[in-house]
Amino acid sequence: MELEIAQLELEPLVAEAVDIIGPLAEAKSLSVMVKRCDLVVKADALRLTQVLMNLLSNAVKFTPAEGSIRVTAERSGSWIEIRVADTGAGIAPAEHAAVFESYTQAGDRSRHDGTGLGLPLSRRLIELMEGELDLVDSSPLGSTFRVRIPAGTAPPAASAPRSRKPRRLHLPIAAVAAPGTALKR
């Protein structure tokens, strides 16, 4: 797989992922809060957006109606840490490692559609960008996934060239529809 690693403004990538997943969150009356993240990363725009969409769609899928999802980002040394936290049921400690294995889902599979490939693929994409994806917190009050990606060194946004806007990803979203409902295409 060939990646297009570049210095990118993070905020437009997060906004794109939130915009795409937004209607699914609205359908469940979920609040999605994004902390301003005017940071620069070294990443592939399309693939990082794909990872963010996967984390957000999982948060939507596993968070009950009227819950919340929070996206934050901050610099930590030479890394940018992006966290996606939800108020879902959480993941049992015994299943933490398993969620990154192919064809595996945590919890009651009969309640949620999906192949169990999203997190393993997302982790691999982040690793190809020389970063890390892990589950840093999970309790009965929700889960927090963290993406650590190399920080960019571009000049401040006002003088930096604009990063290319990621293309819209047309991923199947039936896996994140509420059980018993169909999505219109």
ZAMARTI-158634 format. One record per residue (C-alpha): residue number from 1; residue in one letter; x, y, z. Coordinates in pm, 1 decimal, padded with zeros to 6 digits. Example, Ala and Ser with C-alpha at 12.3 -4.5 7.8 and 13.67 -1.06 7.14 Angstrom:
BEGIN
<atom 1 'A' <01230.0 -00450.0 00780.0>>;
<atom 2 'S' <01367.0 -00106.0 00714.0>>;
***
This chain:
BEGIN
<atom 1 'M' <00000.0 00000.0 00000.0>>;
<atom 2 'E' <00140.6 00335.2 -00101.0>>;
<atom 3 'L' <00083.7 00627.2 00133.8>>;
<atom 4 'E' <00108.4 00998.6 00059.5>>;
<atom 5 'I' <00275.6 01125.6 00377.0>>;
<atom 6 'A' <00263.3 01503.2 00405.4>>;
<atom 7 'Q' <00252.6 01786.4 00657.7>>;
<atom 8 'L' <-00120.1 01826.0 00722.0>>;
<atom 9 'E' <-00341.9 02045.1 00930.4>>;
<atom 10 'L' <-00530.8 01808.8 01160.2>>;
<atom 11 'E' <-00846.7 02011.3 01212.5>>;
<atom 12 'P' <-00986.6 01973.9 00856.2>>;
<atom 13 'L' <-00931.2 01597.0 00870.8>>;
<atom 14 'V' <-01117.5 01566.8 01201.3>>;
<atom 15 'A' <-01396.0 01792.1 01069.3>>;
<atom 16 'E' <-01432.3 01577.0 00755.7>>;
<atom 17 'A' <-01465.2 01256.7 00959.4>>;
<atom 18 'V' <-01715.9 01415.7 01199.7>>;
<atom 19 'D' <-01919.5 01555.7 00908.1>>;
<atom 20 'I' <-01943.6 01213.4 00745.8>>;
<atom 21 'I' <-02041.7 01031.1 01066.5>>;
<atom 22 'G' <-02261.5 01318.1 01191.7>>;
<atom 23 'P' <-02594.4 01196.1 01051.1>>;
<atom 24 'L' <-02551.5 00858.1 01223.7>>;
<atom 25 'A' <-02482.2 01031.8 01555.1>>;
<atom 26 'E' <-02781.9 01261.5 01506.5>>;
<atom 27 'A' <-03006.7 00962.4 01442.6>>;
<atom 28 'K' <-02919.7 00835.2 01792.8>>;
<atom 29 'S' <-02932.8 01182.6 01953.4>>;
<atom 30 'L' <-02563.0 01160.5 02038.3>>;
<atom 31 'S' <-02362.8 01473.4 02107.5>>;
<atom 32 'V' <-02027.5 01488.5 01930.6>>;
<atom 33 'M' <-01785.2 01735.6 02086.0>>;
<atom 34 'V' <-01460.2 01827.2 01913.7>>;
<atom 35 'K' <-01194.9 02025.3 02096.3>>;
<atom 36 'R' <-01021.7 02270.8 01864.7>>;
<atom 37 'C' <-00714.9 02097.0 01727.2>>;
<atom 38 'D' <-00505.7 02340.2 01523.3>>;
<atom 39 'L' <-00208.3 02108.9 01504.8>>;
<atom 40 'V' <00004.9 01975.1 01219.9>>;
<atom 41 'V' <00068.4 01603.3 01165.2>>;
<atom 42 'K' <00284.3 01396.6 00930.5>>;
<atom 43 'A' <00034.7 01155.4 00780.3>>;
<atom 44 'D' <-00159.0 01040.3 00476.2>>;
<atom 45 'A' <-00474.9 01254.2 00469.4>>;
<atom 46 'L' <-00703.5 00991.7 00318.8>>;
<atom 47 'R' <-00589.3 00710.6 00548.6>>;
<atom 48 'L' <-00592.2 00920.6 00866.4>>;
<atom 49 'T' <-00944.9 01036.0 00782.5>>;
<atom 50 'Q' <-01041.4 00670.6 00726.6>>;
<atom 51 'V' <-00905.9 00577.6 01072.1>>;
<atom 52 'L' <-01088.1 00867.4 01238.5>>;
<atom 53 'M' <-01410.8 00767.8 01064.1>>;
<atom 54 'N' <-01371.3 00411.2 01187.1>>;
<atom 55 'L' <-01314.0 00521.4 01547.2>>;
<atom 56 'L' <-01609.2 00760.6 01531.3>>;
<atom 57 'S' <-01841.4 00506.7 01369.2>>;
<atom 58 'N' <-01750.1 00252.7 01638.7>>;
<atom 59 'A' <-01822.2 00514.1 01903.6>>;
<atom 60 'V' <-02162.0 00580.0 01744.7>>;
<atom 61 'K' <-02234.8 00208.4 01716.9>>;
<atom 62 'F' <-02151.7 00126.4 02079.6>>;
<atom 63 'T' <-02287.1 00439.5 02251.8>>;
<atom 64 'P' <-02650.9 00430.5 02362.0>>;
<atom 65 'A' <-02896.7 00699.6 02253.8>>;
<atom 66 'E' <-02837.5 01042.5 02406.2>>;
<atom 67 'G' <-02478.1 00955.5 02494.5>>;
<atom 68 'S' <-02175.0 01154.6 02391.4>>;
<atom 69 'I' <-01856.7 01125.5 02189.4>>;
<atom 70 'R' <-01554.9 01348.7 02244.3>>;
<atom 71 'V' <-01261.0 01407.1 02008.5>>;
<atom 72 'T' <-00950.3 01578.5 02143.1>>;
<atom 73 'A' <-00598.0 01628.6 02015.3>>;
<atom 74 'E' <-00283.1 01761.0 02176.4>>;
<atom 75 'R' <00088.5 01766.2 02120.9>>;
<atom 76 'S' <00298.4 01535.1 02337.4>>;
<atom 77 'G' <00665.9 01580.2 02253.6>>;
<atom 78 'S' <00718.8 01474.2 01892.3>>;
<atom 79 'W' <00371.8 01317.0 01875.1>>;
<atom 80 'I' <00018.6 01436.6 01820.7>>;
<atom 81 'E' <-00225.7 01236.2 02032.4>>;
<atom 82 'I' <-00581.9 01216.3 01906.9>>;
<atom 83 'R' <-00837.0 01064.0 02144.4>>;
<atom 84 'V' <-01186.4 00945.9 02061.0>>;
<atom 85 'A' <-01387.2 00882.9 02377.7>>;
<atom 86 'D' <-01745.2 00765.6 02412.0>>;
<atom 87 'T' <-02000.4 00701.2 02684.7>>;
<atom 88 'G' <-02083.1 00350.8 02565.0>>;
<atom 89 'A' <-02075.9 00026.9 02759.5>>;
<atom 90 'G' <-01696.7 00003.3 02759.1>>;
<atom 91 'I' <-01484.8 -00300.2 02680.0>>;
<atom 92 'A' <-01404.6 -00567.3 02936.7>>;
<atom 93 'P' <-01032.6 -00570.6 03027.1>>;
<atom 94 'A' <-01004.3 -00931.6 02907.5>>;
<atom 95 'E' <-01111.0 -00816.5 02557.9>>;
<atom 96 'H' <-00877.6 -00515.6 02521.7>>;
<atom 97 'A' <-00615.9 -00691.8 02308.4>>;
<atom 98 'A' <-00875.7 -00891.0 02114.5>>;
<atom 99 'V' <-01044.3 -00583.2 01965.3>>;
<atom 100 'F' <-00735.1 -00535.5 01747.2>>;
<atom 101 'E' <-00748.9 -00893.7 01613.7>>;
<atom 102 'S' <-00913.4 -00955.5 01276.3>>;
<atom 103 'Y' <-01273.3 -01077.9 01277.3>>;
<atom 104 'T' <-01311.6 -01012.3 01650.0>>;
<atom 105 'Q' <-01560.7 -00786.0 01825.2>>;
<atom 106 'A' <-01592.7 -00715.0 02193.6>>;
<atom 107 'G' <-01912.6 -00779.5 02381.4>>;
<atom 108 'D' <-02238.0 -00921.9 02252.7>>;
<atom 109 'R' <-02197.8 -00965.2 01874.9>>;
<atom 110 'S' <-02568.1 -01030.2 01825.8>>;
<atom 111 'R' <-02640.1 -00665.3 01914.7>>;
<atom 112 'H' <-02399.8 -00503.8 01666.3>>;
<atom 113 'D' <-02325.9 -00562.9 01300.4>>;
<atom 114 'G' <-01972.2 -00554.3 01169.4>>;
<atom 115 'T' <-01688.3 -00769.8 01046.4>>;
<atom 116 'G' <-01434.1 -00707.1 01319.6>>;
<atom 117 'L' <-01185.2 -00567.6 01066.4>>;
<atom 118 'G' <-01211.6 -00193.1 01133.7>>;
<atom 119 'L' <-00978.2 -00166.2 01432.9>>;
<atom 120 'P' <-00712.5 -00408.2 01301.6>>;
<atom 121 'L' <-00706.6 -00224.7 00967.1>>;
<atom 122 'S' <-00700.5 00114.0 01140.1>>;
<atom 123 'R' <-00411.0 00006.4 01360.9>>;
<atom 124 'R' <-00216.1 -00117.6 01058.4>>;
<atom 125 'L' <-00273.8 00209.6 00870.4>>;
<atom 126 'I' <-00152.3 00413.0 01167.1>>;
<atom 127 'E' <00154.1 00187.3 01201.0>>;
<atom 128 'L' <00232.2 00245.7 00831.8>>;
<atom 129 'M' <00234.5 00618.7 00916.6>>;
<atom 130 'E' <00485.8 00540.5 01195.9>>;
<atom 131 'G' <00223.0 00588.5 01466.9>>;
<atom 132 'E' <00027.3 00386.0 01719.8>>;
<atom 133 'L' <-00339.5 00311.3 01785.3>>;
<atom 134 'D' <-00445.4 00170.7 02118.4>>;
<atom 135 'L' <-00726.7 00144.3 02368.7>>;
<atom 136 'V' <-00616.2 00358.1 02661.6>>;
<atom 137 'D' <-00922.6 00351.8 02882.1>>;
<atom 138 'S' <-01236.4 00148.5 02908.5>>;
<atom 139 'S' <-01478.2 00119.2 03190.8>>;
<atom 140 'P' <-01849.6 00065.5 03227.3>>;
<atom 141 'L' <-01873.8 00435.9 03139.0>>;
<atom 142 'G' <-01718.5 00416.7 02793.5>>;
<atom 143 'S' <-01398.3 00367.2 02597.7>>;
<atom 144 'T' <-01115.3 00592.6 02482.3>>;
<atom 145 'F' <-00902.2 00508.8 02180.6>>;
<atom 146 'R' <-00578.2 00697.6 02120.1>>;
<atom 147 'V' <-00400.0 00760.7 01792.3>>;
<atom 148 'R' <-00036.2 00872.1 01827.3>>;
<atom 149 'I' <00093.7 01013.2 01502.6>>;
<atom 150 'P' <00417.2 01203.0 01430.6>>;
<atom 151 'A' <00383.2 01577.0 01476.3>>;
<atom 152 'G' <00445.0 01787.7 01170.8>>;
<atom 153 'T' <00695.0 02068.6 01152.7>>;
<atom 154 'A' <00511.5 02297.1 00913.2>>;
<atom 155 'P' <00502.4 02669.6 00985.2>>;
<atom 156 'P' <00188.9 02818.8 01147.7>>;
<atom 157 'A' <-00130.2 02769.4 00945.7>>;
<atom 158 'A' <-00140.9 03132.6 00827.6>>;
<atom 159 'S' <00180.7 03094.1 00627.8>>;
<atom 160 'A' <00169.6 02722.4 00552.0>>;
<atom 161 'P' <00027.6 02591.1 00226.7>>;
<atom 162 'R' <-00315.0 02437.6 00275.2>>;
<atom 163 'S' <-00317.2 02060.9 00301.5>>;
<atom 164 'R' <-00507.8 01877.8 00034.8>>;
<atom 165 'K' <-00866.0 01812.0 00129.0>>;
<atom 166 'P' <-00923.3 01440.0 00177.5>>;
<atom 167 'R' <-01150.9 01272.3 -00069.5>>;
<atom 168 'R' <-01480.7 01152.8 00067.4>>;
<atom 169 'L' <-01460.1 00787.8 00155.7>>;
<atom 170 'H' <-01755.3 00579.1 00049.4>>;
<atom 171 'L' <-01740.2 00305.6 00307.8>>;
<atom 172 'P' <-02031.0 00075.6 00383.7>>;
<atom 173 'I' <-02209.7 00225.5 00681.8>>;
<atom 174 'A' <-02480.4 -00033.4 00731.0>>;
<atom 175 'A' <-02260.9 -00180.4 01003.9>>;
<atom 176 'V' <-02320.7 00126.4 01219.0>>;
<atom 177 'A' <-02696.0 00154.5 01169.4>>;
<atom 178 'A' <-02909.6 00093.7 01472.2>>;
<atom 179 'P' <-03013.4 -00271.9 01500.3>>;
<atom 180 'G' <-03334.6 -00340.3 01311.2>>;
<atom 181 'T' <-03309.2 -00028.8 01094.7>>;
<atom 182 'A' <-03207.7 00011.6 00733.0>>;
<atom 183 'L' <-03012.2 00298.5 00586.6>>;
<atom 184 'K' <-03138.9 00470.6 00273.1>>;
<atom 185 'R' <-02884.0 00500.4 -00005.8>>;
***
